[in-house]
Amino acid sequence: MRAAGEEHPLDQCTDEELLRLAAADGRIMVTRNVKDFARIAHKWAQAGRGHAGCALLVGIDHSEYGLIIKRLERALSERPSPDDWIGYVAYISRGT
């Protein structure tokens, strides 16, 4: 796991650069920035550009760590293979 807010060089990156770095590392992008990352993922899909997956947290506050982990665990259990996440965008909310 990498956190843009905790790695100084990453906090200088644009959203698209962050998704590119995650894709290059084979990591799923987890973010609360639904608006921008949904748009970027859509743009990449239209261009035939892949990524390792995006988990977009909808309506969950960044301080709700327990809930975030529970919802991410559920999403990962529903798609257990990394291949299941390639190019996939999951909208993760309180109820999903």
CNS distance restraints for C-alpha pairs under 8 A (distance, minus, plus):
assign (resid   1 and name CA) (resid  27 and name CA) 7.92 0.50 0.50
assign (resid   2 and name CA) (resid   6 and name CA) 7.94 0.50 0.50
assign (resid   2 and name CA) (resid   7 and name CA) 7.67 0.50 0.50
assign (resid   3 and name CA) (resid   7 and name CA) 6.32 0.50 0.50
assign (resid   3 and name CA) (resid  10 and name CA) 7.92 0.50 0.50
assign (resid   4 and name CA) (resid   8 and name CA) 7.27 0.50 0.50
assign (resid   4 and name CA) (resid   9 and name CA) 7.99 0.50 0.50
assign (resid   4 and name CA) (resid  10 and name CA) 4.88 0.50 0.50
assign (resid   4 and name CA) (resid  11 and name CA) 5.12 0.50 0.50
assign (resid   5 and name CA) (resid  10 and name CA) 7.36 0.50 0.50
assign (resid   5 and name CA) (resid  11 and name CA) 5.79 0.50 0.50
assign (resid   6 and name CA) (resid  11 and name CA) 7.79 0.50 0.50
assign (resid   7 and name CA) (resid  11 and name CA) 6.58 0.50 0.50
assign (resid   8 and name CA) (resid  12 and name CA) 7.12 0.50 0.50
assign (resid   9 and name CA) (resid  13 and name CA) 7.29 0.50 0.50
assign (resid  10 and name CA) (resid  18 and name CA) 7.37 0.50 0.50
assign (resid  13 and name CA) (resid  17 and name CA) 5.71 0.50 0.50
assign (resid  13 and name CA) (resid  18 and name CA) 6.19 0.50 0.50
assign (resid  14 and name CA) (resid  18 and name CA) 6.31 0.50 0.50
assign (resid  15 and name CA) (resid  19 and name CA) 6.37 0.50 0.50
assign (resid  15 and name CA) (resid  36 and name CA) 7.40 0.50 0.50
assign (resid  15 and name CA) (resid  37 and name CA) 7.14 0.50 0.50
assign (resid  16 and name CA) (resid  20 and name CA) 6.16 0.50 0.50
assign (resid  16 and name CA) (resid  37 and name CA) 7.91 0.50 0.50
assign (resid  16 and name CA) (resid  40 and name CA) 6.71 0.50 0.50
assign (resid  17 and name CA) (resid  21 and name CA) 6.14 0.50 0.50
assign (resid  18 and name CA) (resid  22 and name CA) 6.18 0.50 0.50
assign (resid  19 and name CA) (resid  23 and name CA) 6.02 0.50 0.50
assign (resid  19 and name CA) (resid  29 and name CA) 6.51 0.50 0.50
assign (resid  19 and name CA) (resid  51 and name CA) 7.37 0.50 0.50
assign (resid  20 and name CA) (resid  24 and name CA) 6.10 0.50 0.50
assign (resid  20 and name CA) (resid  51 and name CA) 7.42 0.50 0.50
assign (resid  21 and name CA) (resid  25 and name CA) 6.23 0.50 0.50
assign (resid  22 and name CA) (resid  26 and name CA) 6.03 0.50 0.50
assign (resid  22 and name CA) (resid  27 and name CA) 4.83 0.50 0.50
assign (resid  22 and name CA) (resid  28 and name CA) 6.45 0.50 0.50
assign (resid  22 and name CA) (resid  29 and name CA) 6.15 0.50 0.50
assign (resid  22 and name CA) (resid  51 and name CA) 7.58 0.50 0.50
assign (resid  22 and name CA) (resid  52 and name CA) 7.20 0.50 0.50
assign (resid  23 and name CA) (resid  27 and name CA) 5.88 0.50 0.50
assign (resid  23 and name CA) (resid  28 and name CA) 7.37 0.50 0.50
assign (resid  23 and name CA) (resid  50 and name CA) 7.47 0.50 0.50
assign (resid  23 and name CA) (resid  51 and name CA) 4.62 0.50 0.50
assign (resid  23 and name CA) (resid  52 and name CA) 5.16 0.50 0.50
assign (resid  23 and name CA) (resid  53 and name CA) 7.87 0.50 0.50
assign (resid  24 and name CA) (resid  51 and name CA) 7.92 0.50 0.50
assign (resid  26 and name CA) (resid  51 and name CA) 7.56 0.50 0.50
assign (resid  26 and name CA) (resid  52 and name CA) 5.31 0.50 0.50
assign (resid  27 and name CA) (resid  52 and name CA) 5.60 0.50 0.50
assign (resid  27 and name CA) (resid  53 and name CA) 7.33 0.50 0.50
assign (resid  28 and name CA) (resid  51 and name CA) 7.90 0.50 0.50
assign (resid  28 and name CA) (resid  52 and name CA) 5.20 0.50 0.50
assign (resid  28 and name CA) (resid  53 and name CA) 4.66 0.50 0.50
assign (resid  28 and name CA) (resid  54 and name CA) 5.44 0.50 0.50
assign (resid  28 and name CA) (resid  55 and name CA) 6.96 0.50 0.50
assign (resid  28 and name CA) (resid  85 and name CA) 7.61 0.50 0.50
assign (resid  29 and name CA) (resid  52 and name CA) 7.59 0.50 0.50
assign (resid  29 and name CA) (resid  53 and name CA) 6.21 0.50 0.50
assign (resid  29 and name CA) (resid  54 and name CA) 4.63 0.50 0.50
assign (resid  29 and name CA) (resid  55 and name CA) 6.03 0.50 0.50
assign (resid  30 and name CA) (resid  54 and name CA) 5.93 0.50 0.50
assign (resid  30 and name CA) (resid  55 and name CA) 4.69 0.50 0.50
assign (resid  30 and name CA) (resid  56 and name CA) 5.99 0.50 0.50
assign (resid  30 and name CA) (resid  57 and name CA) 7.34 0.50 0.50
assign (resid  31 and name CA) (resid  37 and name CA) 7.93 0.50 0.50
assign (resid  31 and name CA) (resid  54 and name CA) 7.81 0.50 0.50
assign (resid  31 and name CA) (resid  55 and name CA) 6.49 0.50 0.50
assign (resid  31 and name CA) (resid  56 and name CA) 5.27 0.50 0.50
assign (resid  31 and name CA) (resid  57 and name CA) 5.97 0.50 0.50
assign (resid  32 and name CA) (resid  56 and name CA) 5.74 0.50 0.50
assign (resid  32 and name CA) (resid  57 and name CA) 4.69 0.50 0.50
assign (resid  32 and name CA) (resid  58 and name CA) 6.45 0.50 0.50
assign (resid  32 and name CA) (resid  60 and name CA) 7.70 0.50 0.50
assign (resid  32 and name CA) (resid  62 and name CA) 7.59 0.50 0.50
assign (resid  33 and name CA) (resid  37 and name CA) 6.17 0.50 0.50
assign (resid  33 and name CA) (resid  56 and name CA) 7.03 0.50 0.50
assign (resid  33 and name CA) (resid  57 and name CA) 7.62 0.50 0.50
assign (resid  34 and name CA) (resid  38 and name CA) 5.64 0.50 0.50
assign (resid  34 and name CA) (resid  56 and name CA) 5.51 0.50 0.50
assign (resid  34 and name CA) (resid  57 and name CA) 6.86 0.50 0.50
assign (resid  34 and name CA) (resid  58 and name CA) 6.84 0.50 0.50
assign (resid  35 and name CA) (resid  39 and name CA) 6.40 0.50 0.50
assign (resid  36 and name CA) (resid  40 and name CA) 6.18 0.50 0.50
assign (resid  37 and name CA) (resid  41 and name CA) 5.89 0.50 0.50
assign (resid  37 and name CA) (resid  54 and name CA) 7.94 0.50 0.50
assign (resid  37 and name CA) (resid  56 and name CA) 7.69 0.50 0.50
assign (resid  38 and name CA) (resid  42 and name CA) 6.11 0.50 0.50
assign (resid  38 and name CA) (resid  56 and name CA) 7.79 0.50 0.50
assign (resid  38 and name CA) (resid  89 and name CA) 7.67 0.50 0.50
assign (resid  39 and name CA) (resid  43 and name CA) 6.14 0.50 0.50
assign (resid  40 and name CA) (resid  44 and name CA) 6.11 0.50 0.50
assign (resid  41 and name CA) (resid  45 and name CA) 6.13 0.50 0.50
assign (resid  41 and name CA) (resid  54 and name CA) 7.86 0.50 0.50
assign (resid  41 and name CA) (resid  87 and name CA) 7.92 0.50 0.50
assign (resid  41 and name CA) (resid  89 and name CA) 7.49 0.50 0.50
assign (resid  42 and name CA) (resid  46 and name CA) 6.26 0.50 0.50
assign (resid  43 and name CA) (resid  47 and name CA) 6.32 0.50 0.50
assign (resid  44 and name CA) (resid  48 and name CA) 6.12 0.50 0.50
assign (resid  44 and name CA) (resid  49 and name CA) 4.81 0.50 0.50
assign (resid  44 and name CA) (resid  50 and name CA) 6.72 0.50 0.50
assign (resid  45 and name CA) (resid  49 and name CA) 5.68 0.50 0.50
assign (resid  45 and name CA) (resid  50 and name CA) 6.85 0.50 0.50
assign (resid  45 and name CA) (resid  87 and name CA) 7.29 0.50 0.50
assign (resid  50 and name CA) (resid  86 and name CA) 6.89 0.50 0.50
assign (resid  50 and name CA) (resid  87 and name CA) 5.47 0.50 0.50
assign (resid  51 and name CA) (resid  86 and name CA) 5.84 0.50 0.50
assign (resid  51 and name CA) (resid  87 and name CA) 5.21 0.50 0.50
assign (resid  52 and name CA) (resid  82 and name CA) 7.52 0.50 0.50
assign (resid  52 and name CA) (resid  85 and name CA) 5.91 0.50 0.50
assign (resid  52 and name CA) (resid  86 and name CA) 4.48 0.50 0.50
assign (resid  52 and name CA) (resid  87 and name CA) 6.04 0.50 0.50
assign (resid  52 and name CA) (resid  88 and name CA) 7.61 0.50 0.50
assign (resid  53 and name CA) (resid  85 and name CA) 4.80 0.50 0.50
assign (resid  53 and name CA) (resid  86 and name CA) 5.16 0.50 0.50
assign (resid  53 and name CA) (resid  87 and name CA) 5.24 0.50 0.50
assign (resid  53 and name CA) (resid  88 and name CA) 4.91 0.50 0.50
assign (resid  53 and name CA) (resid  89 and name CA) 5.87 0.50 0.50
assign (resid  53 and name CA) (resid  90 and name CA) 7.92 0.50 0.50
assign (resid  54 and name CA) (resid  85 and name CA) 7.81 0.50 0.50
assign (resid  54 and name CA) (resid  87 and name CA) 7.76 0.50 0.50
assign (resid  54 and name CA) (resid  88 and name CA) 6.36 0.50 0.50
assign (resid  54 and name CA) (resid  89 and name CA) 4.71 0.50 0.50
assign (resid  54 and name CA) (resid  90 and name CA) 6.15 0.50 0.50
assign (resid  55 and name CA) (resid  72 and name CA) 7.89 0.50 0.50
assign (resid  55 and name CA) (resid  89 and name CA) 5.98 0.50 0.50
assign (resid  55 and name CA) (resid  90 and name CA) 4.80 0.50 0.50
assign (resid  55 and name CA) (resid  91 and name CA) 6.12 0.50 0.50
assign (resid  55 and name CA) (resid  92 and name CA) 6.60 0.50 0.50
assign (resid  56 and name CA) (resid  89 and name CA) 7.23 0.50 0.50
assign (resid  56 and name CA) (resid  90 and name CA) 6.00 0.50 0.50
assign (resid  56 and name CA) (resid  91 and name CA) 4.91 0.50 0.50
assign (resid  56 and name CA) (resid  92 and name CA) 5.81 0.50 0.50
assign (resid  57 and name CA) (resid  68 and name CA) 7.87 0.50 0.50
assign (resid  57 and name CA) (resid  91 and name CA) 6.18 0.50 0.50
assign (resid  57 and name CA) (resid  92 and name CA) 4.85 0.50 0.50
assign (resid  57 and name CA) (resid  93 and name CA) 5.90 0.50 0.50
assign (resid  58 and name CA) (resid  91 and name CA) 6.55 0.50 0.50
assign (resid  58 and name CA) (resid  92 and name CA) 5.79 0.50 0.50
assign (resid  58 and name CA) (resid  93 and name CA) 4.83 0.50 0.50
assign (resid  58 and name CA) (resid  94 and name CA) 7.70 0.50 0.50
assign (resid  59 and name CA) (resid  93 and name CA) 6.04 0.50 0.50
assign (resid  59 and name CA) (resid  94 and name CA) 7.03 0.50 0.50
assign (resid  60 and name CA) (resid  64 and name CA) 6.79 0.50 0.50
assign (resid  60 and name CA) (resid  67 and name CA) 7.88 0.50 0.50
assign (resid  60 and name CA) (resid  68 and name CA) 7.28 0.50 0.50
assign (resid  60 and name CA) (resid  93 and name CA) 6.51 0.50 0.50
assign (resid  60 and name CA) (resid  94 and name CA) 6.59 0.50 0.50
assign (resid  64 and name CA) (resid  68 and name CA) 6.20 0.50 0.50
assign (resid  65 and name CA) (resid  69 and name CA) 6.12 0.50 0.50
assign (resid  66 and name CA) (resid  70 and name CA) 6.20 0.50 0.50
assign (resid  67 and name CA) (resid  71 and name CA) 6.12 0.50 0.50
assign (resid  67 and name CA) (resid  94 and name CA) 7.52 0.50 0.50
assign (resid  68 and name CA) (resid  72 and name CA) 6.05 0.50 0.50
assign (resid  69 and name CA) (resid  73 and name CA) 5.95 0.50 0.50
assign (resid  70 and name CA) (resid  74 and name CA) 6.24 0.50 0.50
assign (resid  71 and name CA) (resid  75 and name CA) 6.23 0.50 0.50
assign (resid  71 and name CA) (resid  92 and name CA) 6.70 0.50 0.50
assign (resid  71 and name CA) (resid  93 and name CA) 7.46 0.50 0.50
assign (resid  71 and name CA) (resid  94 and name CA) 7.44 0.50 0.50
assign (resid  71 and name CA) (resid  96 and name CA) 6.60 0.50 0.50
assign (resid  72 and name CA) (resid  76 and name CA) 6.05 0.50 0.50
assign (resid  72 and name CA) (resid  92 and name CA) 7.58 0.50 0.50
assign (resid  73 and name CA) (resid  77 and name CA) 6.05 0.50 0.50
assign (resid  74 and name CA) (resid  78 and name CA) 6.28 0.50 0.50
assign (resid  74 and name CA) (resid  96 and name CA) 7.99 0.50 0.50
assign (resid  75 and name CA) (resid  79 and name CA) 6.42 0.50 0.50
assign (resid  75 and name CA) (resid  90 and name CA) 7.80 0.50 0.50
assign (resid  75 and name CA) (resid  92 and name CA) 7.76 0.50 0.50
assign (resid  76 and name CA) (resid  80 and name CA) 5.34 0.50 0.50
assign (resid  79 and name CA) (resid  84 and name CA) 5.58 0.50 0.50
assign (resid  79 and name CA) (resid  85 and name CA) 6.92 0.50 0.50
assign (resid  80 and name CA) (resid  84 and name CA) 7.06 0.50 0.50
assign (resid  81 and name CA) (resid  85 and name CA) 7.26 0.50 0.50
assign (resid  82 and name CA) (resid  86 and name CA) 6.90 0.50 0.50
assign (resid  84 and name CA) (resid  88 and name CA) 7.46 0.50 0.50
assign (resid  85 and name CA) (resid  89 and name CA) 7.72 0.50 0.50
assign (resid  92 and name CA) (resid  96 and name CA) 5.74 0.50 0.50
